[in-house]
Amino acid sequence: MATVKPFKGIRPKPDMAEKVVALPYDVMNRKEAAKMAQGNPYSFLHISRSEIDFPNDVSPYEEKVYQKAKNNLEKMMAAGILQQDEKANYYIYQQTMDARTQTGIVARTSVDEYMNNVIKKHEHTRPQKEEDRFKHFDVCNGNTEPVFFAYRSKKAITDLVNLWIKHNNPVYGFSTEDEVDHKLWIVDDNEIIESIRQGFEYVSNLYIADGHHRTASAVRAAIKRREENPNHKGDEDYNYIMSVVFPDTELKIMDYNRVVKDLYGLTNEEFIEKVKEVFDIKPITDDEPFKPEEQHCFGMYLEGQWYELRANKSIIHEGDPIKKLDVSILQDALLSPILGIENPRTDDRIDFVGGIRGLKELEKRVEEDMAVAFSLYPTSIKDLFQIADAGEVMPPKSTWFEPKLLSGLFVYRFEES
C-alpha cells in the first residue's frame, strides 16, 4: 500500500496566485530565472532560485543564498501573500495542455516508503544537484516544490476526484504563458479525505515521474532531523514528502531528442556508411522534420537533410527492459561506437532537447553549433514502470513529462523539527 496523506498547505491568496507561480527551479538557468522574475517581487523564483537576488558573482550554493530563500518565504507568509490552511487537506491539481488534461492529488507521501522501495525510482541523481536542494529544503524547513509521482490508475480514486471537481469550484483557475490551464481545488471534507486515503491503500507502488533530486533531497532533510531529534516517533512532518500523484492513464511522456557537436572525425559520407551497418536509412523527400511514429524508428538531421533510420533486428533486445529502449539503441549502436559518446551524462559533445521545443529546434541547433541531430519515439509509462519494478535505472534523459508542475501553488513546511 502507498501512504498518501493530507497536509496543511501554504498557498497564495487567490488574487495573487498568477503573480506567485513560476516554472520549476530546474527548467531554467540563473539568467533566465532572473528575467522571468524581473519586476515581480512576488515571483516564487525569489524562493526557489533565490540566487537571483544577489550579484552574479555570488555562487548559488553559498549559505546566504539558502538563507535568503527562507527569508523570502517567511516574508511572503508574514505579508499574507502566502497563507497556510488551518486543517490538513488534499488538493486536486489539474493541468490542461493541447486539449489533454491530467489531474493529480497533492498530498504528502512517506519518506520510509522511498527508503523501502514502495516509492520507486528510475534515474540516478547527481550529487551537486541533490546537495543543492537538500540545503534548500533544510534551511527553508520544508518542501518548497512538489515531486511528480505516478501510480497505476484506480477507478475508486478517480471517481472520488471527478465527483469533487463536479460539485465544487476551484480556488484557482488561470492560464500561463505556455498556454497551459491550471486549476486547484481544496478537498476539505473529512469523509472524502478518508475515502481518498483508504483508496491509496490499494495502490501497491508510487513511481517518481519527475523530481528524483527533489525526492532524494527531501529524504535527506528527513534523515537529518531524525538524527537530531532524540524524541523521534515517526509521525513528524519531516517524515513526509510533498507530492502530486497522477494516474498513469492521464500522463504523456514526450520525446527527448539528441544533438551532437561533431562527427568524431568522420566525413558526412563516412558517417552515413557506418550508420548503414546497423540502421536502414531512407532520405526524407519533403521539407518537414521527421517525427518517428513507432518504436525503433529514428529521425536524423544532417547537413540540411532529414533521414529516417530503422534499427536492424540484430541491435534490438526485446527481452531486456533497458536495452530495448530507443534511447539505449541509439546510444549503444550509434552514439557510442560511431560518434564516441561513451558517457552521455558527462560528455560535453552531446546535448539534449526536450520534445516540448519541437523538431525545428533540432534543425536550429545543427545550423548554429551542432553537426547532427536525432529525433526519437517517446519512452512509454509502461517502460518506466517495468524498469523501476526491476530495480533498474533508465539511461540519462530518457523521459520528458509535460506539462510541468508549477512552483508556488503549495508549500509544505515542517511544524516539528
Stockholm file with secondary structure:
# STOCKHOLM 1.0

chainA/1-417         MATVKPFKGIRPKPDMAEKVVALPYDVMNRKEAAKMAQGNPYSFLHISRSEIDFPNDVSPYEEKVYQKAKNNLEKMMAAGILQQDEKANYYIYQQTMDARTQTGIVARTSVDEYMNNVIKKHEHTRPQKEEDRFKHFDVCNGNTEPVFFAYRSKKAITDLVNLWIKHNNPVYGFSTEDEVDHKLWIVDDNEIIESIRQGFEYVSNLYIADGHHRTASAVRAAIKRREENPNHKGDEDYNYIMSVVFPDTELKIMDYNRVVKDLYGLTNEEFIEKVKEVFDIKPITDDEPFKPEEQHCFGMYLEGQWYELRANKSIIHEGDPIKKLDVSILQDALLSPILGIENPRTDDRIDFVGGIRGLKELEKRVEEDMAVAFSLYPTSIKDLFQIADAGEVMPPKSTWFEPKLLSGLFVYRFEES
#=GR chainA/1-417 SS CCCEECBCCEEECGGGHHHHCBCCGGGSCHHHHHHHHTTCTTCTHHHHTGGGGSCTTSCTTSHHHHHHHHHHHHHHHHTTSEEECSSCBEEEEEEEETTEEEEEEEEEEEHHHHHTTSEECCSCCCHHHHHHHHHHHHHHTEESSCEEEEECCCHHHHHHHHHHHHHSCCSEEEECTTSCEEEEEEECCHHHHHHHHHHGGGCCCEEEEECHHHHHHHHHHHHHHHHHCTTCCSCSGGGEEEEEEEEGGGCCEECEEEEESCCTTCCHHHHHHHHHTTEEEEECCSSSCCCCCSTTEEEEEETTEEEEEEECGGGCCTTSTTTTSHHHHHIIIIITTTTCCSCTTTCTTEEEEEGGGCTHHHHHHHHHTCSEEEECCCCCHHHHHHHHHTTCCCCTTCCEESSCCCBSSCBEECSCC
#=GC SS_cons         CCCEECBCCEEECGGGHHHHCBCCGGGSCHHHHHHHHTTCTTCTHHHHTGGGGSCTTSCTTSHHHHHHHHHHHHHHHHTTSEEECSSCBEEEEEEEETTEEEEEEEEEEEHHHHHTTSEECCSCCCHHHHHHHHHHHHHHTEESSCEEEEECCCHHHHHHHHHHHHHSCCSEEEECTTSCEEEEEEECCHHHHHHHHHHGGGCCCEEEEECHHHHHHHHHHHHHHHHHCTTCCSCSGGGEEEEEEEEGGGCCEECEEEEESCCTTCCHHHHHHHHHTTEEEEECCSSSCCCCCSTTEEEEEETTEEEEEEECGGGCCTTSTTTTSHHHHHIIIIITTTTCCSCTTTCTTEEEEEGGGCTHHHHHHHHHTCSEEEECCCCCHHHHHHHHHTTCCCCTTCCEESSCCCBSSCBEECSCC
//
